[in-house]
Amino acid sequence: QQHAASANFQDVGRDYEHFEILLARFQEFKLKLQAGEEKFRGCEGLARRLDSVEPPSTLDVKAVQTDLTNNWLALIAAIEQRDAELESAGEIHRFNRDIAEALSRIGEKEAILQTEDKGRDTKSAQALIRKHESYENDLVALEAQLQVINDDATALQEKYPESSVHVSTQLNTVMAAWSALKEKS
């Protein structure tokens, strides 16, 4: 029953880091269950031997074994379901983290645009030109990152239609911030 509760646990984490902790715990749980599978197979073998013993045992070995097998199969099904849920959650959490990172980078670039410094002399003006060239290179890299995010969003929406609205909202938020930054540049 304790294993069934662990397999049916519904929490998928608040964010990517919390998700990774839950995933690590679940992986440990699955490793412990592998040892349990060996015990289950041993019980099956023992039940077959007991069932074939003459005279028949007074215990209803078949009923006990059927109950054990049904519980084991239900546990395996719950684990497979949890695996699928964690995989889905992991991809969505990674996407959310990538969105947050992109928004942070866009915010950093907007802060750079707020500078009123035009350079006091030739040397400072040249430094500002280099800074602007670096800024433009960063925008190219940021645009590439946003293209990857856009591709990821499309793939996630196809793979997990139940999360489509969330993914679309996140993508629209980052693309609106990107458009605003490009207008200011």
C-alpha positions as CSV (number, residue, x, y, z in Angstrom):
1,Q,0.0,0.0,0.0
2,Q,2.9,2.4,0.8
3,H,4.4,1.6,-2.7
4,A,1.0,2.2,-4.3
5,A,0.7,5.6,-2.6
6,S,4.2,6.5,-3.8
7,A,3.4,5.5,-7.4
8,N,0.1,7.4,-7.3
9,F,1.7,10.6,-5.8
10,Q,0.4,13.5,-7.9
11,D,2.9,16.3,-7.2
12,V,5.0,17.3,-10.3
13,G,6.8,20.2,-8.7
14,R,6.4,24.0,-8.5
15,D,9.3,24.7,-10.8
16,Y,12.1,22.8,-12.6
17,E,14.3,22.5,-9.6
18,H,11.5,21.1,-7.4
19,F,10.6,18.8,-10.2
20,E,14.2,17.4,-10.4
21,I,14.0,16.6,-6.6
22,L,10.7,14.7,-7.1
23,L,12.1,12.9,-10.2
24,A,15.2,11.8,-8.2
25,R,13.0,10.4,-5.4
26,F,10.8,8.6,-7.9
27,Q,13.8,7.1,-9.6
28,E,15.0,5.8,-6.2
29,F,11.6,4.4,-5.5
30,K,11.7,2.5,-8.9
31,L,15.1,1.0,-8.0
32,K,13.7,-0.3,-4.7
33,L,10.8,-1.8,-6.6
34,Q,13.1,-3.7,-8.9
35,A,14.2,-5.7,-5.8
36,G,10.6,-6.2,-5.1
37,E,10.0,-7.7,-8.5
38,E,12.5,-10.4,-7.8
39,K,10.6,-11.2,-4.6
40,F,7.3,-11.2,-6.6
41,R,8.7,-13.7,-9.1
42,G,9.9,-15.9,-6.3
43,C,6.4,-15.8,-4.8
44,E,5.0,-16.8,-8.1
45,G,7.3,-19.8,-8.3
46,L,6.6,-20.8,-4.8
47,A,2.8,-20.6,-5.4
48,R,3.1,-22.8,-8.5
49,R,5.0,-25.4,-6.4
50,L,2.5,-25.3,-3.5
51,D,-0.4,-25.6,-5.9
52,S,1.1,-28.7,-7.5
53,V,1.8,-30.4,-4.1
54,E,-0.3,-33.5,-3.4
55,P,-2.4,-33.5,-1.3
56,P,-3.6,-30.0,-2.1
57,S,-2.8,-27.4,0.5
58,T,-5.6,-26.1,2.7
59,L,-4.6,-22.6,1.8
60,D,-6.2,-21.2,-1.3
61,V,-2.8,-20.5,-2.9
62,K,-4.4,-19.5,-6.3
63,A,-6.6,-16.9,-4.7
64,V,-3.7,-15.4,-2.7
65,Q,-1.4,-15.5,-5.8
66,T,-4.1,-13.9,-8.0
67,D,-4.6,-11.1,-5.5
68,L,-0.8,-10.6,-5.3
69,T,-0.5,-10.5,-9.1
70,N,-3.4,-8.0,-9.5
71,N,-1.8,-5.7,-6.9
72,W,1.6,-6.0,-8.6
73,L,0.2,-5.2,-12.0
74,A,-1.8,-2.3,-10.6
75,L,1.4,-1.0,-9.0
76,I,3.3,-1.3,-12.3
77,A,0.6,0.5,-14.2
78,A,0.6,3.3,-11.6
79,I,4.4,3.6,-12.0
80,E,4.1,3.8,-15.8
81,Q,1.4,6.5,-15.4
82,R,3.6,8.5,-13.0
83,D,6.6,8.2,-15.4
84,A,4.5,9.7,-18.2
85,E,3.2,12.5,-15.9
86,L,6.7,13.3,-14.8
87,E,8.0,13.4,-18.3
88,S,5.3,15.8,-19.3
89,A,5.9,18.0,-16.3
90,G,9.6,18.0,-16.8
91,E,9.2,19.3,-20.4
92,I,6.8,22.0,-19.3
93,H,9.0,23.1,-16.4
94,R,12.0,23.3,-18.7
95,F,10.0,25.4,-21.1
96,N,8.9,27.7,-18.2
97,R,12.5,28.0,-17.1
98,D,13.6,28.9,-20.7
99,I,10.9,31.5,-20.9
100,A,11.9,33.1,-17.6
101,E,15.6,33.1,-18.7
102,A,14.6,34.8,-22.0
103,L,12.5,37.4,-20.2
104,S,15.4,38.1,-17.9
105,R,17.7,38.6,-20.9
106,I,15.2,40.9,-22.6
107,G,15.0,42.9,-19.3
108,E,18.7,43.2,-19.2
109,K,18.8,44.5,-22.8
110,E,16.0,47.0,-22.0
111,A,18.0,48.3,-19.1
112,I,21.0,48.9,-21.4
113,L,18.8,51.0,-23.7
114,Q,17.8,53.3,-20.8
115,T,21.4,54.7,-20.7
116,E,21.6,58.3,-21.8
117,D,25.4,58.3,-22.0
118,K,26.6,59.5,-25.4
119,G,30.3,59.6,-24.6
120,R,32.3,62.6,-23.4
121,D,35.2,62.2,-25.8
122,T,36.4,60.0,-28.6
123,K,37.6,57.2,-26.4
124,S,34.3,56.9,-24.5
125,A,32.4,57.2,-27.7
126,Q,34.4,54.3,-29.2
127,A,33.7,52.3,-26.0
128,L,30.0,53.0,-26.5
129,I,30.2,51.8,-30.1
130,R,31.9,48.6,-29.0
131,K,29.2,48.2,-26.3
132,H,26.5,48.7,-29.0
133,E,28.1,46.2,-31.3
134,S,28.1,43.7,-28.4
135,Y,24.5,44.6,-27.7
136,E,23.6,43.8,-31.3
137,N,25.4,40.5,-31.2
138,D,23.5,39.7,-28.0
139,L,20.2,40.5,-29.7
140,V,21.1,38.0,-32.5
141,A,21.8,35.3,-29.9
142,L,18.6,36.2,-28.1
143,E,16.6,36.0,-31.3
144,A,18.1,32.5,-31.9
145,Q,17.1,31.5,-28.4
146,L,13.6,32.7,-29.0
147,Q,13.4,30.7,-32.2
148,V,14.3,27.6,-30.2
149,I,11.6,28.5,-27.6
150,N,9.1,29.0,-30.4
151,D,9.9,25.6,-31.9
152,D,9.7,24.0,-28.4
153,A,6.3,25.6,-27.8
154,T,5.0,24.2,-31.1
155,A,6.3,20.7,-30.2
156,L,4.9,20.9,-26.6
157,Q,1.5,22.0,-27.9
158,E,1.3,19.0,-30.2
159,K,2.6,16.6,-27.6
160,Y,0.6,17.9,-24.6
161,P,-2.6,19.5,-25.9
162,E,-3.8,19.9,-22.3
163,S,-1.0,22.4,-21.7
164,S,-1.5,24.2,-25.0
165,V,-3.1,27.3,-23.4
166,H,-0.3,27.7,-20.8
167,V,2.4,27.2,-23.4
168,S,0.8,29.7,-25.8
169,T,0.4,32.3,-23.0
170,Q,4.0,32.0,-22.0
171,L,5.2,32.2,-25.6
172,N,3.0,35.3,-26.3
173,T,4.4,37.0,-23.2
174,V,8.0,36.5,-24.2
175,M,7.3,37.4,-27.9
176,A,5.5,40.6,-26.8
177,A,8.6,41.5,-24.6
178,W,10.9,40.8,-27.6
179,S,8.8,43.0,-29.9
180,A,8.8,45.8,-27.4
181,L,12.6,45.5,-27.1
182,K,13.1,45.5,-30.9
183,E,11.0,48.7,-31.2
184,K,13.1,50.4,-28.6
185,S,16.4,49.3,-30.2
